[in-house]
Amino acid sequence: MKKNTAHKFEPEIKVERLTELHGNDLDDLCDAMEKTIDDGLGFSIGFGWLKAPERERVEKYWNGLLLVPDRVIFVGRVDGVVAGSIQLVKPSANNQSQSFAGSVREHFVAPWARGHGLAKMLVEAAEFEAKGAVLKILKLEVRATQDAAAKIYESQGFKKWGELDKYEMVGGQFVGGHYYYKDL
């Protein structure tokens, strides 16, 4: 009798800085973003869309974002497919009083790619970039209903410094938000 020798293969998970789109990157980004928005309750911050917009608008968003000088975009890949992203927003040159602080924005991982540590890896990439830019703190905000995101940030050393009861409106109802920072 033959022994069952099923193998469990772990996916290749990696994070990289995105400076231009290659191959299927744009489609992958759009798909991952749309699935995250449609999921609604999953891990994501920064997108104010409650329903994914038409594909053309999403494509324009990503293409235009690559032209913004104060934004650094990182993507997370699972077996080469873009499955998530995070943006580090550096302070603009005309904002001297806040030149020490960066913000984490539009952080998401598609539902199909969760559970591999990609969200934490994306945060670490943004933090590493912020330290290289000699920033002193990172700031972020998250909807109060996104417990998974809050847990990730808290486990990465972010501290909650404030709350706002009327942070967003979802389904005609106000939803609270939480504000975090991390000393670098």
N, C-alpha and C positions, 0 to 999 in steps of 0.2 A: 504494500500500500504506500502510495506517495504521501509525503508530509506536505501540508499546505504551507507554502513559503511566500505568502503575500508580503509585499514590501510596502512600507509607508514612506512616501516621498514628501519631504518638506519643500515648500515653495521657496524660491530665491526671493528674498526681500531686500530692497535697497532704496536709498534716498539719494537724490542728486539735485544739484542746482539746475534750473531750467533757464537757458539763455536764448534758445531758439527751438522751434518745433521741428521734429524729424518724424518721418514715417507716419505711424498711426497716432502720434502724440495728441494731436488736436481732437481726433475722434475719441480717444481714450479719456482725455480730460473732460470732454463734454459728457460722455457716457457716465463717468464716475460722479461728476457734479450733479447731473440730472437724477441719477439713482439716489444720491444722498438727499437731495431736496425732496424727491418723491417719498423717501423713507420717513421724513419729517421728524421722527423722534430719535434718530441716530446721532452719531457723533459728527457734529459740524458746528462751526462758528463763523459768523461774518456774513453769510448770505442772507439777505432780507427777503428772498423769494420764498413764498409759501407753496408755489406751484412752479415747476420748471418752465422757463420761457421757451419760445420756439428756438430751434437749433441754431438758426442764423444769428440770433442775438447772443447766444452763448459763445459761439465761435468768435464773434466780434469782440466780446469781452476778453477772451484769452489772447487773441491776437493783439488787441490794444494794450493789454496789461504788460506785454513784453516791452513796450515802448516807454513805460513809466520809470524814470530814473531812480526814484527813491524806494522802489519795491524790488525785493529779492524773492523770487519764486523757487520753491523746492517742490519736487514731485516724489511721491513714493511709488515704487513699482513692485508688483507681484509677478514673478516670472516674466519680466520685461514689459508688462502692461501697466500703464499709469492707473493707479487705484486711489490716489489721494494727493493732497497738496497742502501747502501752508505758505503764507506770505509774511515776510518781515518788512514792515514799513519803517524805513529810516526817517529821522527828522529832516525836514526840508532845510535848506541853507538859510532861509529867511526867518527861521524860528530859533533864534539864539537861546531864548530862555528855556526851551525844552530840547536843546541839542544833545542832551545826555540820555534821552529815552527813545526806545523803539517800541513798536506795537506788533503784536501777532494778529493777523487777520486771515479770513477765509481759509480756515483749517478744516479739512474734512477727509474722511476715509469712506469709500464706497461700502455699502452693506456687505457685499460679497467678499471684501478683503479684510474685514475686521477680525481681531483675535490673534494677529501675528506680531503685534507690537509696533505696527507702522505709525500709529498716531504719536507715540512717544518718540520714535525715531525722527519724525518730522519736527517736533518741538525741539529736540536736541540739535538738529541742523540749524534751525532759526536762531537758537541760543548761541551756538558756536559762531555763526556769522555776526551776530550782534556783538559778541565779545571781540571779534576781530575788527569791528568798526569802532571799538573803544566806547561802546554804549555802557551806561551804568545800570539801567533797569530796562526790563521788558514789561509792557502792559498788555492786557487783553480784557475782553468782555465776553460774557456768554449768557444765553437765555437761561433763566432759573430752572427750566424743565429739562435741561440737558445735563443730567446727573453724571453720565459717563464722561463727558468732556470735563466737568468740574473735578471729578476724581483723578483724571489724567493730569490736569494742571496742578492740583494739590500734591499729587505724588511726585511731581517734577519740581516742587519747591515754591510754587506760586502761592501767594497769600491773598486771601480775599480782603479787600479794603472797603468795599461798599456795595450797596444794593439799591435798586431803583424799582419800585412797584410797577411803574408804567413804562417799561423798557421797550416793549413791542406790542402790537395788536395782532392777535391771531384769532380768526373766527369771530371777530367783533368783540373780543374780550382782551383786556390788558393782561400781559404776561410780564412777570418781573425779570430782572437781569442782575447779574453779579459782575463785579469789577475786581480784577486781580492784577498783581504786580509781582515781579521777582527781581531782587538785587543780583546783579551780575558781578 
